[in-house]
Amino acid sequence: MADQTVDAVVIGAGPGGYHAAIRLAQLGKKVVCVDRDEVGGVCLNWGCIPTKALLHVGEVTRQIDHAASLGITVAKPQIDREGVAKFAGEVVKANVGGVNTLFKANGVTFAYGEASFVSKNKIQLKKKDGGTDTYTAQAVVIATGSAPVDVKAWPRDGETIVNSDDAVRMRKIPKSMLVIGGGVIGLEFATVYTRLGAQVLVVEMMPQILTGTDLEISKTLQRILKKQGIDFALNTSVKTLAKGGAGVKVTINGEATGGKDETKEFEMALVAVGRRPVTDALNLAAAGLKTDEKGFIAVDARRKTAVDGIYAIGDITGAPLLAHKAMKEGVVAAEAISGEKSAAFDPVAIPNCVYTDPEVATVGLSEEEAKAAGYTVRIGKFPLQASGRARTMNETDGLIKLVGDAKSDLLLGMHIVAPQAESLIGEGVIALEMGATVEDIGLSIHPHPTLTESIMDAAEAMHGKAIHILNPKPAKQPVGV
């Protein structure tokens, strides 16, 4: 057993953890980052990166399928499952290698093992070889992330009943697939497997996919995905799920079945009903820490827990469970530990992206949230079918939607269904952070022809000044104060 004294221990090497560790090292701290798996955590190894690699494969496949409309004759693509899996694996390997290089360059020590608290400032690390090390540190950052929720009644086997970790491995491409859950993870994998040849049904117990997203945006995406061949059963619950028949048998009941039980068979079922915080192996009690009823750890704006010297970041601190949120929290925690008084996590807006095809990206308040918050709302919309750039791409399914405050003209939210939405939404993030008005967006000269000018068009439409679409009837509420 080795005992070491360091300035800080970061438990977890995912996006939040590696950002915290690197910034701590940059600020002159002696830091060790520990993880039971490879650096990069779920995001690099199982989530963000490999799923986006698979989604890109699906996007290329769709483009080939529609090449004839561009005057290009291409043979129908043949999917090499092992080749696709190899590509995704190489992408993961490159990203993991990049983080390891950054650790070495910044002087961060990485250690494999299962970490747990001995006391509030002492961490025990159970190594893969069976040995243990201990670290005494002035500060500890907990960044252990989240894991898929497994439903006990639907026993996962990793082959026919799977979760997102299994689905990203691409062990097979089923002819038919059930996706339980119409959230981000469910829809992204529904897109992947549909592109690769599976017939997919998404079952969602709520009345819309992407619950909490602007309703018009949700309906727009569902319409597009349905046209692409994905089936949906909303307001519908899964009563039973078990192995049987061609792979699994499922009984569903709800709006899609007229309120009656209906049994279906699929080769594979993906359970995508949410994620849970991972804290069970940490022995938090030894550090004097507790979690709430959902397993999350409470933190303040500096990401400090109720125990001095212990910080928590990322998914274990609660929604939204997003890598980029964890990254920013990691930097904030590191700077707080280093004594920077201004360090605080207080974003005006956190963007959310869904990498379907087309993508969805949102930031700020939805139309429904803005109305519920008491705002007098004005809406500016621009359909992609009116975009010259979208036409040149043969990608005219989509919508740009701005939510504004009719009294102050401040932008309240931006919502996009479009190719490259994940990049386009950056304009909305900056606008919200800087307190921009919708008029500011409309007055800004955007490059032509681009998809981003559709944001300007939507802003102009809100004020009845649109050029490329017919303007809606003028709103009764005055603009300005």
C-alpha positions in Angstrom: 0.0 0.0 0.0 1.3 3.4 -1.0 0.3 6.6 0.8 0.6 9.9 -1.0 -0.2 13.5 -0.1 -1.5 15.7 -2.9 -3.2 19.0 -3.2 -6.3 17.5 -4.8 -7.9 14.2 -5.8 -10.4 14.2 -8.7 -12.6 11.1 -8.6 -13.7 10.4 -12.2 -12.0 11.2 -15.4 -15.0 12.0 -17.5 -15.6 15.5 -19.1 -16.1 17.2 -15.8 -13.3 15.3 -14.0 -10.6 15.8 -16.6 -11.4 19.5 -17.0 -11.1 19.9 -13.2 -7.9 18.0 -13.0 -6.2 19.9 -15.9 -7.3 23.3 -14.6 -6.1 22.4 -11.1 -2.7 21.5 -12.6 -2.6 24.7 -14.6 -3.2 26.6 -11.4 -0.1 24.9 -9.8 -1.8 22.2 -7.8 -0.4 18.6 -7.4 -3.4 16.6 -8.6 -4.2 13.0 -9.1 -7.3 11.9 -11.2 -8.6 8.4 -10.6 -11.1 6.3 -12.5 -12.1 2.7 -12.7 -12.1 2.9 -16.5 -10.4 4.8 -19.2 -10.0 8.5 -19.1 -12.9 10.3 -20.8 -15.6 8.6 -18.8 -19.0 7.7 -20.3 -18.9 10.6 -22.8 -15.7 9.6 -24.6 -16.0 5.9 -24.2 -19.7 5.1 -24.3 -21.8 8.2 -24.9 -21.2 11.5 -26.7 -18.3 10.4 -29.0 -19.1 6.9 -30.1 -22.8 7.6 -30.6 -22.0 10.7 -32.7 -19.6 8.5 -34.8 -22.4 6.0 -35.4 -24.9 8.9 -36.2 -22.4 10.2 -38.7 -22.4 6.8 -40.4 -26.2 6.9 -40.5 -26.1 10.4 -42.0 -23.8 9.3 -44.7 -26.0 6.3 -45.4 -29.1 8.6 -45.8 -27.2 10.9 -48.1 -26.3 8.0 -50.3 -29.9 6.8 -50.3 -31.0 10.2 -51.6 -28.1 10.9 -53.9 -30.3 10.3 -57.0 -32.2 13.5 -56.3 -28.9 15.4 -56.7 -28.2 13.7 -60.0 -25.7 11.2 -58.6 -26.2 7.5 -59.2 -24.8 5.5 -56.3 -25.3 1.8 -55.5 -27.3 1.0 -52.3 -24.9 1.1 -49.4 -24.0 -2.2 -47.8 -23.5 -1.9 -44.0 -20.4 -3.7 -42.7 -21.3 -3.9 -39.0 -17.7 -4.8 -37.9 -16.3 -2.0 -40.1 -18.7 0.6 -38.5 -17.9 -0.6 -35.0 -14.2 -0.4 -35.9 -14.6 3.2 -37.0 -16.4 4.2 -33.8 -13.7 2.4 -31.8 -10.9 4.3 -33.6 -12.7 7.6 -32.9 -12.9 6.7 -29.2 -9.3 5.6 -29.1 -8.1 8.9 -30.6 -10.1 11.0 -28.1 -9.0 9.0 -25.1 -5.4 9.3 -26.3 -5.8 13.0 -26.6 -6.9 13.3 -23.0 -4.0 11.2 -21.8 -1.7 13.4 -23.7 -3.2 16.5 -22.1 -2.8 14.9 -18.6 0.9 14.3 -19.2 1.5 17.7 -20.7 -0.2 19.4 -17.7 1.4 17.2 -15.1 -1.8 15.4 -14.0 -1.3 11.9 -12.5 -3.9 9.4 -13.6 -4.6 6.2 -11.6 -6.8 3.3 -12.3 -9.0 2.0 -9.6 -12.2 2.2 -7.5 -12.1 5.2 -5.2 -13.9 5.5 -1.9 -13.7 7.9 1.1 -11.8 6.9 4.3 -12.4 10.3 5.7 -13.2 13.7 4.2 -9.7 14.3 3.1 -8.5 10.7 2.6 -9.3 8.5 -0.4 -8.6 4.8 -0.8 -8.1 3.4 -4.3 -8.6 -0.3 -4.9 -6.4 -1.1 -7.9 -7.1 -3.7 -10.6 -4.3 -5.9 -9.3 -6.0 -6.1 -5.9 -3.7 -3.7 -4.1 -4.7 -0.4 -2.5 -3.3 3.1 -2.5 -4.4 6.0 -0.3 -4.3 9.7 -1.0 -4.5 12.5 1.5 -5.7 15.7 -0.1 -6.7 19.2 0.9 -9.5 19.1 -1.7 -11.5 16.3 -3.4 -13.7 16.7 -6.5 -16.3 14.1 -7.0 -17.1 13.6 -10.7 -18.3 10.0 -11.0 -21.1 10.8 -13.5 -24.2 8.7 -14.3 -25.2 5.3 -15.6 -28.2 4.0 -17.5 -31.3 3.1 -15.4 -31.9 -0.6 -15.7 -35.5 -1.7 -15.0 -35.5 -4.9 -12.8 -38.7 -6.2 -14.4 -37.0 -6.2 -17.8 -33.7 -8.2 -17.2 -31.0 -6.9 -19.4 -28.8 -9.5 -21.2 -26.8 -7.1 -23.4 -28.0 -8.9 -26.6 -31.8 -8.7 -26.9 -32.7 -6.5 -24.0 -30.0 -3.8 -24.0 -29.2 -0.3 -22.6 -27.3 2.5 -24.3 -23.9 1.0 -23.3 -24.8 -2.2 -25.1 -26.3 -0.5 -28.1 -23.2 1.5 -28.8 -21.1 -1.7 -29.1 -23.0 -2.6 -32.3 -22.9 -6.4 -31.7 -25.7 -6.8 -34.3 -28.0 -4.8 -36.5 -31.5 -6.2 -35.8 -34.3 -6.2 -38.4 -36.7 -4.8 -35.8 -36.0 -2.8 -32.7 -38.1 -1.5 -29.8 -36.9 1.7 -28.1 -38.5 2.3 -24.7 -38.2 6.1 -24.1 -38.5 9.0 -26.4 -35.8 11.1 -24.8 -32.5 12.1 -26.2 -30.8 8.7 -25.9 -33.7 6.8 -27.3 -34.1 9.0 -30.3 -30.4 9.1 -31.2 -30.2 5.3 -31.1 -33.5 5.0 -33.0 -31.9 7.2 -35.7 -28.7 5.1 -35.8 -30.4 1.8 -36.1 -33.0 3.0 -38.6 -30.3 4.3 -40.8 -28.5 0.9 -40.6 -31.6 -1.0 -41.7 -33.8 -1.7 -38.6 -37.5 -1.1 -38.3 -37.8 0.9 -35.1 -40.8 1.6 -32.8 -40.3 4.3 -30.1 -42.6 3.9 -27.1 -43.0 6.9 -24.9 -45.4 7.1 -21.9 -45.6 10.9 -22.1 -47.7 12.8 -24.8 -44.6 14.1 -26.6 -41.1 13.0 -27.5 -38.3 15.0 -25.8 -40.5 15.9 -22.9 -39.7 19.5 -21.7 -38.6 20.6 -25.1 -40.7 23.3 -26.9 -43.8 21.5 -28.1 -43.7 22.8 -31.7 -40.1 21.7 -32.0 -40.9 18.3 -30.6 -43.8 17.8 -33.0 -41.6 19.0 -35.9 -38.9 16.5 -35.2 -41.4 13.7 -34.7 -43.0 14.5 -38.1 -39.6 14.4 -39.8 -38.5 11.2 -38.1 -41.8 9.5 -38.9 -41.3 10.4 -42.5 -37.9 8.7 -42.3 -39.5 5.5 -41.2 -39.4 5.6 -37.4 -42.7 4.6 -35.7 -44.0 6.2 -32.5 -46.4 5.2 -29.8 -47.0 8.2 -27.4 -49.1 8.2 -24.3 -48.3 4.5 -24.2 -46.7 2.4 -21.5 -44.8 -0.9 -21.6 -46.6 -3.5 -19.4 -44.3 -6.5 -19.9 -41.0 -7.1 -21.7 -39.3 -10.5 -21.8 -37.2 -12.7 -24.1 -39.3 -14.7 -26.5 -40.2 -15.2 -30.1 -37.7 -13.7 -32.5 -35.9 -12.0 -29.6 -38.3 -10.2 -27.2 -42.0 -10.0 -26.6 -43.5 -6.7 -25.4 -47.0 -5.8 -24.3 -47.9 -2.1 -24.6 -51.0 -0.2 -23.7 -52.1 3.3 -24.3 -53.1 5.8 -26.9 -51.4 3.8 -29.7 -53.4 0.6 -28.9 -56.8 2.2 -28.1 -56.4 1.5 -24.4 -56.0 -2.2 -24.9 -53.1 -4.5 -24.3 -51.2 -5.3 -27.5 -48.3 -7.8 -27.8 -45.5 -7.3 -30.3 -42.2 -9.1 -31.1 -38.8 -7.5 -31.9 -35.3 -8.8 -32.3 -34.0 -6.2 -29.8 -35.3 -3.9 -27.2 -33.4 -0.8 -26.0 -34.3 0.5 -22.6 -33.6 4.2 -22.6 -35.7 5.5 -19.6 -33.1 7.7 -18.1 -29.8 7.8 -16.2 -28.9 7.6 -12.5 -26.1 9.3 -10.5 -23.2 6.9 -9.7 -22.2 7.4 -6.1 -22.8 3.9 -4.5 -19.2 2.8 -4.2 -17.9 6.1 -2.8 -18.7 5.5 0.9 -19.9 9.1 1.2 -20.9 8.6 4.8 -17.2 8.4 5.8 -16.8 11.9 4.4 -19.9 13.1 6.1 -21.8 13.5 2.9 -25.4 12.5 2.0 -27.4 12.4 -1.2 -31.0 13.5 -1.8 -33.8 11.0 -2.5 -32.7 10.7 -6.2 -29.1 10.1 -5.3 -27.8 13.6 -6.3 -25.3 15.6 -4.2 -26.2 19.2 -3.3 -23.6 21.9 -4.2 -23.4 25.7 -4.1 -22.5 28.0 -6.9 -18.8 27.2 -6.4 -19.7 23.5 -6.6 -18.8 23.0 -3.0 -20.7 20.3 -1.0 -21.9 20.6 2.6 -18.4 19.3 3.7 -15.5 21.7 3.5 -12.9 20.7 1.0 -15.2 18.4 -1.0 -16.7 19.5 -4.3 -19.0 17.8 -6.7 -19.6 18.3 -10.4 -21.4 16.9 -13.4 -24.3 14.4 -13.5 -24.1 13.7 -9.8 -25.2 17.2 -9.0 -28.5 16.9 -10.9 -30.1 17.9 -14.2 -29.3 18.7 -16.9 -27.0 15.7 -17.3 -24.8 17.2 -20.0 -21.1 16.8 -20.7 -20.6 20.5 -21.4 -22.3 21.5 -18.2 -19.9 19.1 -16.3 -16.9 20.6 -18.2 -17.8 24.2 -17.0 -18.4 22.9 -13.5 -15.0 21.2 -13.4 -13.3 24.5 -14.3 -15.3 26.4 -11.7 -14.5 23.8 -8.9 -10.8 23.9 -9.8 -10.7 27.7 -9.7 -12.7 27.8 -6.4 -10.2 25.3 -4.8 -7.4 27.5 -6.0 -8.8 30.5 -4.2 -10.3 32.5 -7.1 -13.1 34.5 -5.5 -15.0 35.1 -8.7 -15.3 31.4 -9.5 -19.0 30.5 -9.7 -21.3 28.4 -11.8 -24.1 30.7 -12.8 -24.9 30.4 -16.6 -27.8 32.2 -18.0 -28.4 29.4 -20.4 -27.2 25.8 -21.0 -27.7 24.5 -24.5 -29.1 21.1 -25.2 -28.5 19.1 -28.4 -30.1 16.0 -29.9 -28.1 14.4 -32.6 -30.9 13.0 -34.7 -30.9 13.7 -38.4 -31.8 16.6 -38.6 -30.5 17.7 -35.3 -32.4 19.5 -32.5 -30.7 22.2 -30.5 -32.3 24.4 -27.9 -31.3 27.0 -25.3 -33.3 29.2 -23.0 -37.0 29.0 -22.4 -39.5 27.2 -24.6 -42.7 29.0 -25.6 -44.6 27.0 -23.0 -42.0 27.8 -20.2 -42.0 31.5 -21.1 -45.7 31.7 -20.9 -45.8 29.8 -17.6 -43.1 32.2 -16.2 -45.5 35.1 -16.9 -43.9 36.7 -19.9 -45.9 38.2 -22.7 -44.5 36.1 -25.5 -43.8 36.9 -29.1 -42.6 34.2 -31.5 -40.4 34.5 -34.6 -40.2 31.5 -36.9 -38.5 30.6 -40.2 -39.0 27.3 -42.0 -35.9 25.7 -43.7 -38.0 25.2 -46.8 -37.5 29.0 -47.4 -33.8 28.9 -46.9 -31.7 29.1 -50.1 -28.8 27.3 -48.4 -31.0 24.5 -47.2 -32.3 24.0 -50.7 -28.7 23.7 -52.0 -28.2 21.0 -49.4 -31.5 19.2 -50.3 -32.3 19.5 -46.6 -35.4 21.6 -46.3 -37.1 19.8 -43.4 -36.7 21.9 -40.3 -37.5 25.1 -38.3 -35.8 28.0 -36.5 -37.9 29.4 -33.7 -37.2 32.3 -31.4 -39.1 33.1 -28.2 -39.0 36.8 -27.2 -40.4 39.0 -24.5 -42.9 41.3 -26.1 -42.4 44.0 -23.5 -38.5 44.3 -23.5 -37.8 42.5 -26.8 -35.2 40.4 -25.0 -34.5 37.0 -26.4 -35.8 34.3 -24.1 -35.1 31.1 -26.1 -33.9 29.7 -29.3 -35.0 26.4 -30.7 -33.7 24.8 -33.9 -34.5 21.7 -36.0 -32.0 21.6 -38.8 -28.7 20.2 -40.1 -25.8 21.5 -38.0 -28.2 22.7 -35.3 -25.6 21.9 -32.7 -23.4 24.6 -34.2 -26.1 27.1 -35.0 -27.3 27.2 -31.4 -24.1 28.9 -30.3 -25.6 32.2 -31.5 -28.5 31.7 -29.1 -26.1 30.9 -26.2 -24.1 34.1 -26.8 -27.3 36.2 -27.3 -28.8 35.0 -24.0 -25.6 35.4 -22.1 -25.1 39.0 -23.4 -28.8 40.0 -22.9 -29.4 40.5 -26.6 -32.7 41.7 -27.9 -34.4 40.0 -30.8 -33.9 43.3 -32.7 -30.1 42.9 -32.1 -30.2 39.5 -33.9 -32.2 40.9 -36.8 -30.0 43.9 -37.3 -26.8 41.8 -37.3 -25.6 41.1 -40.9 -25.4 37.3 -41.3 -23.5 35.7 -44.2 -25.4 34.5 -47.2 -26.1 31.8 -48.2 -26.0 30.0 -44.9 -28.2 28.2 -42.5 -27.3 30.7 -39.8 -29.0 33.6 -41.7 -32.3 31.7 -41.0 -31.8 32.9 -37.4 -31.8 36.5 -38.6 -34.8 35.7 -40.7 -36.7 34.3 -37.7 -35.8 37.5 -35.7 -37.1 39.7 -38.5 -40.3 37.6 -38.8 -41.0 38.3 -35.1 -41.0 42.0 -35.9 -43.0 41.7 -39.1 -39.9 42.6 -41.2 -39.2 39.2 -42.9 -38.1 39.3 -46.5 -38.0 35.6 -47.4 -41.3 34.5 -46.0 -44.7 36.2 -45.6 -44.9 38.1 -42.4 -47.3 37.0 -39.8 -50.0 39.4 -38.8 -48.6 42.2 -36.5 -48.8 41.4 -32.8 -51.0 43.7 -30.7 -48.3 44.1 -28.0 -45.9 47.0 -28.5 -42.2 46.2 -28.8 -39.9 48.0 -26.4 -40.7 49.8 -23.1 
